[in-house]
């Protein structure tokens, strides 16, 4: 028999304004300790040097992580023109330089090619797996890899500031799986001047906004107190992008047992993915079919 996890059965979301330095996993571990929670995870990795929204799911809320991962996210980032690095950010070694500095008009024209459904090659230093091994591990050993391009939806990409000739500030809203470092690298290539990311901040992710985020210092200060618990958002927050239906009393019992249950729905069509609530709490996520919800995830709250 496996050893039981220590901690509380607590469920919900805690929004963290991640500082530069720690990994996303380190932040999850800090929050799990501070909340004395049995289970925790995050919705969308941020590189160690990146800052901003890191949404931490606790307990049953971890079952809603995929819906935040799939949601649109916004980034504000500064691109350094005139140099490429092997990591596509400021931490890497410079591998190429250029004296060319495109004007704002040229940059805005180039950005148009990165909007919509695009194909993007991940950075060499990334968590993409190659034959079961992370690409960054191979890159650290000096291996150069041909990584396959991946689809990415970019809703918008705007130039918002030009602090000086060497730097531009951009804002991007994109879907799942986007690498901001690749955007900077490919923009530099398109402009013929080389480029990499100097600073990166995620300003929102799905329903979570950086303005609502706690710092790690605040988390440590309020650790294992009711004050910290008060910042916990309900697990239903992670379902904000899905339509909601209401389970009947009998339907809620059936859904909690993993069986199709009767629901009351409005504006939902056959086959739609939605979530069912009963007495204000999430019961299950699934597909709506002929007055019933066929569950794919059940919440034990």
C-alpha positions in Angstrom: 0.0 0.0 0.0 1.3 3.4 -1.0 2.2 6.0 1.7 -0.6 8.5 2.3 0.2 12.1 1.3 0.5 14.6 4.2 -1.5 17.8 4.2 -5.0 19.1 3.9 -7.7 18.2 1.4 -8.0 21.7 0.2 -9.2 22.7 -3.3 -9.0 25.9 -5.3 -6.7 28.3 -7.2 -4.0 30.6 -5.9 -2.7 33.2 -8.3 1.0 34.0 -7.9 3.0 36.9 -9.4 6.1 34.8 -10.0 9.4 36.6 -9.6 12.5 36.1 -11.8 14.7 33.3 -10.5 12.7 30.3 -9.2 11.3 27.6 -11.5 7.6 27.1 -11.8 8.0 23.8 -9.9 9.7 25.5 -7.1 6.8 28.0 -6.8 4.3 25.1 -6.7 6.3 23.4 -3.9 6.4 26.7 -1.9 2.6 27.1 -2.3 1.9 23.5 -1.4 3.9 24.0 1.8 2.4 27.3 2.6 -1.2 26.0 2.1 -0.3 22.6 3.8 -2.0 21.0 0.8 -1.9 17.4 -0.2 -1.8 18.1 -3.9 -0.8 21.0 -6.1 0.1 21.8 -9.7 0.4 24.8 -12.1 -1.2 25.8 -15.3 1.5 26.7 -17.8 5.2 26.8 -17.1 7.1 30.1 -16.9 10.9 30.0 -17.5 13.0 30.8 -14.4 13.8 34.4 -15.6 10.2 35.1 -16.6 7.7 36.8 -14.2 4.0 37.2 -13.9 0.9 35.1 -13.6 1.5 31.5 -12.4 -1.8 30.0 -11.5 -1.5 27.2 -8.8 -4.2 24.6 -8.6 -4.7 22.8 -5.3 -6.6 19.5 -4.7 -9.5 18.9 -7.0 -8.7 22.1 -8.9 -5.8 20.2 -10.5 -8.5 18.5 -12.6 -9.3 21.8 -14.2 -5.7 22.6 -15.2 -6.1 21.6 -18.9 -8.8 24.2 -19.4 -6.4 27.0 -18.2 -3.5 25.5 -20.2 -5.7 25.7 -23.3 -6.9 29.2 -22.6 -5.5 32.4 -24.2 -2.6 34.1 -22.4 -1.0 37.5 -22.6 2.6 38.4 -22.4 4.6 41.7 -22.3 8.2 41.3 -23.4 11.2 43.3 -24.3 13.3 42.2 -27.4 16.9 43.0 -27.7 17.8 43.7 -31.4 21.2 43.1 -32.9 22.1 39.8 -31.3 21.0 36.2 -31.3 21.8 33.8 -28.4 21.8 30.0 -28.1 18.9 30.1 -25.7 17.0 32.9 -27.4 17.0 34.9 -24.2 19.5 37.0 -22.3 20.9 34.1 -20.3 22.5 32.5 -23.3 25.7 32.9 -25.2 25.7 35.4 -28.1 26.1 33.5 -31.4 25.5 36.2 -34.0 25.3 40.0 -34.1 24.2 42.7 -36.5 24.6 46.5 -36.7 21.2 46.8 -38.4 18.4 48.4 -36.4 15.1 48.4 -38.2 12.7 51.4 -37.7 9.3 51.1 -36.0 7.5 50.9 -39.4 9.6 47.9 -40.5 9.0 46.1 -37.2 5.3 46.6 -37.3 5.2 45.3 -40.9 7.1 42.2 -39.8 4.8 41.5 -36.9 1.9 40.8 -39.2 3.5 37.5 -40.3 3.3 36.3 -36.7 -0.5 36.8 -36.2 -3.1 34.1 -36.7 -2.3 30.4 -37.1 1.4 30.1 -37.4 4.1 27.4 -37.2 6.8 27.8 -34.6 10.0 25.9 -33.9 10.7 25.7 -30.2 14.0 27.0 -28.8 16.9 24.5 -28.6 16.8 25.1 -24.8 13.3 24.0 -24.2 11.4 21.2 -22.5 10.4 19.5 -25.8 11.2 15.8 -25.7 13.5 14.2 -28.3 13.5 10.4 -28.1 12.3 10.7 -24.5 14.9 13.3 -23.4 14.4 17.0 -22.9 15.8 19.2 -25.6 17.6 21.5 -23.1 19.6 18.6 -21.7 20.9 17.8 -25.2 21.5 21.5 -25.9 23.6 21.8 -22.7 25.8 19.0 -24.0 26.4 21.1 -27.2 24.1 19.1 -29.5 22.3 21.0 -32.2 18.9 19.5 -32.9 16.3 19.9 -35.7 13.1 20.5 -33.7 9.8 20.1 -35.5 7.6 23.2 -36.0 4.5 23.3 -33.9 1.2 25.1 -34.5 0.4 28.2 -32.5 -2.5 30.6 -32.6 -1.5 34.3 -32.0 -4.5 36.5 -31.5 -2.5 39.7 -31.4 1.1 41.0 -31.4 1.7 44.7 -31.0 4.7 47.0 -30.7 3.9 49.1 -27.6 7.2 50.9 -26.9 10.7 51.6 -28.3 12.9 52.5 -25.3 15.9 52.9 -27.6 17.3 51.7 -30.9 18.4 48.4 -29.4 15.1 47.4 -27.8 11.4 47.1 -28.5 8.5 46.2 -26.2 5.8 43.9 -27.5 2.5 42.6 -26.2 1.2 39.2 -27.4 -2.0 37.3 -26.8 -1.7 33.6 -27.9 -3.0 30.1 -27.3 -1.5 27.0 -25.9 2.2 26.0 -26.4 3.7 29.4 -27.5 7.3 30.2 -27.0 7.9 33.9 -26.7 11.6 33.3 -27.2 10.9 31.8 -30.6 8.8 34.9 -31.5 11.8 37.1 -30.7 14.3 34.9 -32.5 12.1 34.6 -35.6 11.3 38.3 -35.6 15.0 39.1 -35.6 15.5 36.7 -38.5 12.7 38.2 -40.5 14.1 41.7 -40.0 17.7 40.5 -40.7 19.1 41.9 -37.5 19.1 39.0 -35.0 17.2 39.3 -31.7 16.4 37.6 -28.4 14.2 38.1 -25.4 15.6 40.3 -22.6 12.6 40.5 -20.3 9.3 38.5 -20.2 6.2 38.9 -18.1 2.8 37.0 -18.3 0.1 39.6 -17.5 -2.9 37.2 -17.6 -3.8 33.6 -18.2 -7.4 32.7 -18.9 -9.4 34.1 -16.0 -6.3 34.9 -13.9 -4.8 38.4 -13.9 -1.4 39.4 -12.5 -3.0 42.3 -10.6 -4.6 39.6 -8.4 -1.4 37.7 -7.8 0.4 37.3 -4.5 4.2 37.6 -4.3 6.2 34.7 -2.8 7.1 37.0 0.0 3.4 37.5 0.8 2.8 33.7 0.6 5.7 33.1 3.1 4.4 35.8 5.4 0.9 34.3 5.5 1.9 30.7 5.3 -0.4 28.2 7.1 -2.8 30.9 8.3 -6.5 31.7 7.5 -5.3 35.0 5.9 -3.7 33.0 3.1 -6.7 30.7 2.7 -8.8 33.8 2.1 -7.0 34.4 -1.2 -8.0 30.9 -2.5 -10.3 31.1 -5.5 -12.9 28.3 -6.1 -12.0 25.5 -8.4 -14.9 26.6 -10.6 -12.7 29.5 -11.6 -10.8 27.1 -13.8 -13.9 26.3 -15.7 -14.8 29.9 -16.7 -14.5 29.2 -20.4 -16.9 26.3 -20.4 -20.7 26.6 -20.4 -22.4 25.6 -17.2 -25.4 23.3 -16.7 -27.3 22.5 -13.5 -27.5 18.9 -12.2 -30.7 17.6 -10.6 -30.3 16.0 -7.2 -30.4 12.5 -8.6 -28.2 13.6 -11.5 -25.6 14.9 -9.1 -25.4 11.6 -7.3 -25.0 9.7 -10.6 -22.4 12.1 -11.8 -20.3 11.8 -8.6 -20.3 8.1 -9.2 -19.0 8.6 -12.7 -22.2 7.8 -14.5 -24.3 10.0 -16.9 -26.6 12.2 -14.9 -29.6 14.4 -15.7 -28.9 18.1 -16.0 -30.9 21.3 -16.8 -29.3 23.1 -19.7 -29.9 26.3 -21.6 -28.0 27.4 -24.7 -26.0 24.1 -24.8 -26.0 21.9 -27.8 -25.7 18.1 -28.2 -22.0 17.1 -27.8 -20.9 20.4 -26.2 -18.3 20.1 -23.4 -19.6 21.8 -20.2 -19.6 21.5 -16.5 -22.4 20.7 -14.1 -23.0 22.3 -10.8 -25.3 21.3 -7.9 -26.0 23.6 -5.0 -23.3 26.0 -6.3 -20.5 23.5 -6.5 -18.9 21.8 -9.5 -19.8 18.2 -9.8 -18.4 17.1 -13.1 -17.1 18.0 -16.6 -18.3 16.1 -19.6 -20.3 16.1 -22.8 -24.0 17.1 -23.0 -26.2 14.5 -24.7 -30.0 14.3 -24.7 -30.5 16.0 -21.3 -27.7 14.2 -19.6 -24.0 15.0 -18.9 -21.6 12.2 -19.7 -18.7 12.9 -17.3 -15.0 12.8 -18.2 -13.9 14.4 -14.9 -15.7 14.1 -11.5 -15.0 16.5 -8.6 -14.9 15.1 -5.1 -15.8 18.2 -3.1 
